[in-house]
Each structure stands twice: as C-alpha cells, then as structure tokens.
Amino acid sequence: MTGGSVHRIRLERGTTASVQVGAEVRPDEVVAVRRRPLPPIRIPIADPLRRRADGIDDVLTVQAGSQVEAGERLAAAGSHEVTAPVGGLVLAISHLDGTILLAPFGPEEPVVGHVRGKIRGIDHDAITIDVPAARLRGVGGTGDAVHGQLALSVQNPDEELRAAAIDVAATGKILVGGSRASAETLTRARAMGVAGIVLGGILDKELRDFEAIQRRRREAGGLTASFGLLVLEGFGKVGIDPQVFGWLRSQIGRMASLFGSERLLYVYDAGAAPSRRPLPRVGDRVVSHGRPYQGRGGVVVSLLEELHATASGIPTRMAVVRFEDGRLAAMPLANIEATVRPEDR
Amino acid sequence: MTTDATDATTELSILLDIGSAWTKATVVGRSTGRWRIAAHAAQPSSWPDVALVDTLAARLADSADPRLSDRLRALIAGAPRITCHTPTRAGRMALASVSADLSGLAARRAAESAGWVVVESASLDDGRPAAERLAALQSVEVDAWLLAGGFDDESGEAALEMAGLVAAARGAGQTPVLWAGSALMVDQVSALFEPRAVRVLPNPRPSAERENVLPLRRYLEVLLVRLVEPGGARQLAPVGFSRAVVALARTNGLRISAVDLGAQYATLITVDPRGSADSLVLASGGLASPSITSSGNPARIAHSIPTAVDELAVADALQNLRARPDVLPHNDEELAIVHGAARALLEKMIDGQGRLEGIDLLIGGGRTIAAAPTPAQAMAIMIDGLRPLGVTQLAIDPAGALGPLGALGDDEIVEGTEMLRDDLLVPLGAAVVCRGTRPGHPAFRVTVHRAGWPSIGPIEMRAGGLQVVPLARGQSAELEIELESGVTLGGRARARRVHASVLGGVVGLVLDARDIPLVLPRRIDDRRAVLAAWQDAMLREIPPSAEAAS
C-alpha cells in the first residue's frame, strides 16, 4: 500500500494509443483504440492469377503474419493483381487451394484507461501513467478495470455485504463491503450497475460461482457494463483490516479506480493509505493473516522468548496479541503484520 | 597458553537460500578442525536480514565458545555468504501447435519441465475459431513463442498455418520464436519472421509413435536462464539444488532422487551414480502456485486427508496459501490440507517425470517437507506423493543447505557436500514399497536382521497395510523379503525372495504394501478410516511383543 504510483496499461497487438506523452487523462478517457480480429476470410489467389495452387509463392507480395490495409496488393502476376478487400492480418497461405487466409480487423473499439494521471510513456506494447492516488493491493480479484466514487455499504469491517444493502444509489460506485459477499450479492450488484466491490474476504466457492455466472451471461451476450471485484485480506469470511477500513471510510465520496484481475485499487486525492510492515514489535498494531483471527486487528502485547509450537506443531517465533474484541492469543510472528498509519511512519 | 576474549575467533560461512516465501540460512563453522553445520534458521523472506542474524546468533549461543558470545552477531553478519534464490520471475511462453494431444502435449511437457510457464496455448484442434485463437495469442505477454507440429518426415499446411497465426499475433515484437517441429519446414517457418528471429530446436514429437521431449527440454532450460536470469544460473535455487544432488550421487556412487517443493517452484531430479541427471523444474509447481487452486484440486485434496474437512474449506485454505505462502498452518486441519496439497503436487511431478524405481536415496527439500512438525510426516508426504518402488533410503535437507551448496563452483560442490556429509541430511530411514498387490491377500513377508540385536519378524504385510519397524539412526539391518505372486519391488528380476541392506533413521523402516498408485475406498467414511489408520501407522512403531528372534 503506497502513495502515488505508476500504472501500466498493456496494449495488445492491433491497439493504437490515442494519447500523447505528458497528457493528463481522466478515468473515463479513451487512451487507445483497438481493432480485434474477426473470423478469417479466404481470398483466392491462384484462380484470379491463373496459377496452380501450389505455385502461388512466386506471385505473393505478403506472407503469413503480415498486416495489410484494405486495397493493399496481396499478389500480382503481370498486369493482374489481387488486393485485400479489407484490412487485417494474413494468417496463412494455402497451397492446397491457392488462397490466403485473412483475419479482417473489426471496428475500432475504445480502450478506456480507467485511471487519472499524466502519461509518462508510450511504447509498442504499453502506456505508463503517473497516478496521483493512494494505492491498495489485494490478494485476489476478478473482473474488469472500473472507476467510480467510493461508497460504504457496511458499518464495520467484519460485516457481510448483503444483497439488500445494494440499491440504485450504488449504481456506478465502488462499494466497500465487509468480510464476504455471496455470488447472489455480487450478481445483484452487477445487475444494479455497481462498478466494483472491495471486500476483506470471499469464499472461493462464491467467487467461482460468480465467475461462472458472468461467463455464461457473457457467452449469451447479456453482459454490458463492466464490474470489478477486489479481495484485500484472504479467502473465507475475512474482515477488512480495521485500520484500512477506517482509512477507506475516511475516503468515501472520492473517485477510485479498481483493477480486479490486477488486484489494485487507486483512491484519488487521498492521503496515503496505512502501510504494512513485517516482523511487528511490542506495541505495534497488527493484522492477522492466519486463522482463526484472519483479518482481525490487535496490538502486540509481548514477544515470546525462544520458539513455541503452533497448534499444528510447527515450532516458530510467537507474539501475544490482544485483539480488538479483547481476546488474547499467541500468534506466529509470520502470521501477523504491523499496520502503520501514515502519520506514524 | 591462554587466549583472551579479544583473540578468540572462529571461521564461519552462511549458506543462504532465499525463497519466494521463506529464507533458509545455515551457519557453517569450524569445530575441532572440521566444518560442521552449527545452526540453521528460517524466516519469511519479507523479514529483514538483521532478524535472521539475531536468530542464528541466538541458536549458536548455547554451543559457541563463551568467549565469542558477545560477538556472535557481528561474526554472523560479517561471514561470507553462499547464496541461491528462487528465480525472480518465471519465464512465460506461448505455445502454438498443430495438435493439442500430440505435438502440443509433448512441447508443453518439455517447456513446463524446463521451468517455463505456458501462459497461453493454441492448437488447430482446440475447438476455437481462428479469430478467437488469434485474439488469445495477441493478448499475452511472453518471453518466447514455441511452435510445434509436423512429424520429422512431413511438411504440412497445418503447421504452417499455426506459424502464421503466431506471426500475426507476435507482430514486430522482439521475442524469440522457437520452432520445434518438422525439420523439413524450417525454411518456410523462418520466412514468416524477421531474419534470425526463429531458432530451430529438436522436434519433441518426431513421429506419431515416438515422443522425444528431453533434447527440447534441455535447450529450453538453457534458454530460460539466458532470457530470464542472465548471468547467474547456478545461483538459481532449482539449478543449485540439482547441482548439489548430482555431486552427492557421484561422490557416494548412489542413484538419488531429490525433490524440492517450494512456494512457487518444484524441482524433482533423479541422478545415477555417474552423475547423469534427469530433472523436472516446474515454475508453477509449488504450494503457492495458481495451479494448486485450479478446478478439481480442492476436491482431490479434501479426499486425501484423514480429517473431516469439506471441499469448500480446503479451497479457501489453498487460496490463502497461494495469497500468503509465508503464513504458517495454524492447526492440524490446516496442516493436513497443506500436506495434502504437497502430496498432490508430488504426484503431479511423478506423472510428468515417470515412476521412481530402484532409487538408493530419496531426499526431501523445501519447508513443507523438510520442516514438517515431525519426521514421520515428512516421510509420509514423500512416500505417499512419490511412491518410490523398491527398497529406498529416505532423508531430508532440514536446513535447506543443498541449494546454496550447489551455487558453489564446479570444483567446490563436492568439497562442500563432503565436508558437511554428517550434517547435511537427516536420515529418516528406509521404505519398502511394492506394487501388484491383491486386496485381501498377503503382499510380502519381511524379516529384519539387525546386527547385535534380535531379528524382527517375519512380518507379514497384507495388501493395503502400512507399518513402521524400529530401526534407529545409524543402525544397519539386512532385510529378507519374500514376495507373493504378482507382487514386485521393481527391477528386472522377478525373484520372489529379495535381500536388501538398509540403514535406520529418525523414523525407522517403513513397510508399505499399499500398491502404486494408492487405492482409496470410495465411501467417505471408509476412506477417512483408511487414511487415519495409515497416518496412525506412520506415527507408531510396532510394539515389542511383535519382535521375535528368528
């Protein structure tokens, strides 16, 4: 979790940047256009040029892999030539029927950056952008890049995000949920036009079910708006680290960008997010990554001398942590991290 | 003559294996003229180095010369370090082949066993429209493109079509294109790319009947190091681990198999006494790799553990392991899941490498195996996951010292492994694993002749049985094994009576008549009962009443 950072948008082949270095971009701005390949077409070469199918190599002016524009010459013999009816990529040349297999470029599709910032660089396969935002990195996620205002949908970090908590007011927003959300809740959120959801944890099963539903709907052509999901702490029912939750609560109403598959959340114009430090010391506020206190916050009361065995029998360095609900537990030091507020750094 | 504290000193070296999740450190010091492992420790790789120095100093404090106690930290911090590390990132490859099941499968095997991650694969028979195939290949970022297809004496349009697809997807990129297909098509394929972009490699599927993955794998191993980690091949943990095992095999004249199961990487190497090695390095074969959470694995792992954990809980635990591999299993249930995952990964490696048979020594490395809470658990993971056929000695590398030792220069590895031979490995004991058992029937009988002690047995092992016979570390024994009809310990000989010499260890002698592969009941309760019985058997030795003089 850091402050301003550099974000990279990968450009697949067939994508052209539409911004310039130094330009300021908004999250909803188109930064590139892409032309996807369409189902390929066969273009006869041998017949029009009166050649044998296995003898077209001499007349070809392109080869497999070539990118051609509409009207560009593909082959020529004497005064006769064959041109590309559309722009596209030459996939193969058949010596069996004397044809070229051409994948036409589809219509231009806008590539929205979903981040606000200044273009730092553009090369053939990526655009890099300086993003003036606090960044949170999660442990899991799914879905598209999205942006929207941050909104709070639960009152505390342990609370589960319920379908009933999502209404029309959430449309276009990135919701901060709590310790989990069911596939039903996620499906409803997407249907209501929610841009994205940030959770502490999610059950692997719920995530897979949700992804399966989305896949089927996409195949059926029923998906339009984008949706992203970010999991901050772990899998299962896991609350958001209380310090991070408190920070997110203080950022409600700010614009944010969520990249589900990259497990990233940017919050613009926000103060730095709480950071994490391994190997906590006595007095440090900590978050537990191990069960049974996964996602819970507490304070290190003492460090145990020498090695102690966990309940699973592994000898390791342990700390005694007083969790926020008052419970005292010995935790492996490897399973906790200090959470450091920006003002304490 | 007396020496005051300021004069006292010692020679120390640190062996350091920096893994993607845990860092393992070993202090090697000179004691009464010999180099010994004086202490070892492990910590999450995210922790600062000073914490590791403090831990090592604390471990050394009890055994070190008292005159050095105030300076141990400084001595450890200043000691020369021999380091290896997990590759900073895996090599990413896109694979295009004519057939998913023939050329594609062989090429994928070669690439994955050489340590590459195949991020996208396309074949003419993958059921996707050409446009979708092209879009998929366009969407990936890779270090190399691997093209496979066409038998060696054939020249086909199909292979050329796949090469064209790659040329279209790759565009003007600089990434190398590797042609591992028909030799007759080299010129045609090369013509699709800019000059010198295509490298010609051995065809892993030279004919419909023959697969020949090894030459391609060897080339891809070298290429991976050159492209992804130039300049430091032997400092890579999989490379160092393998080099150290080769040195051990050559020095001791043993056929050794060794497995190193880490968070990201998994390495399995088998070396014959002359040093000829066959290795498998899976960049995505470790406990925190995405493959462990792939569909079907949670159910498979849930079925393989004796405790009643449902598949959903296993799936969450595996995802947490992937997300935070340095977090320790909190309780027995989580530990069982991690060990179940380890067994599943070892089984997968055996699928890729071929069955282990006739191995003299099997070594386990990586925290999950070598730092299991009990040695019996380490032995159970190795025996269950790898199923080594025959009579095999087993040991673990608890300090994680093999990798760093393998990072030494060629002429120093043997010296290093020889100097530390008494400390490097902890012998677990030996295992007798058979194949060809029939349910409900006896599999084999064993009599254990121990020098200076009463013999044990004959012990009759019935199909599905597992038993540990006491055999202490350093104690040797002669085994007289009588096999039932159809049961084998491997090898060419079909002898019914087998003699073998074994050495004891911290676990003992394991008699395993559970067949290869393991067969489990279908009913959940029966399966758990069988698994619990096996777990129980590994943790207890046979009672003295079973011992009888022969």
Interface residues (C-beta under 8 A of the other chain):
Chain A: R10 E12 R13 G14 R36 P37 L38 P39 P40 Q63 A64 G65 S66 Q67 L89 V90 L91 A92 I93 S94 H95 L96 L101 A103 H124 D125 V139 G140 L203 D204 K205 R208 G234 F235 G236 P278 L279 H289 G290 R291 P292 Q294 A309 T310 A311 S312 G313 I314 P315 T316 R317 P332 A334 N335
Chain B: Q43 P44 S46 W47 P48 A51 T55 P129 A130 A131 L134 A135 Q138 S139 E141 E157 L160 E161 A163 G164 L165 V166 A167 A168 A169 R170 G171 A172 G173 A191 L192 F193 T293 S295 P298 L312 A313 A315 D316 A317 L318 Q319 N320 A323 R324 D326 V327 L328 P329 H330 N331 D332 E334 L335 A371 P373 T374
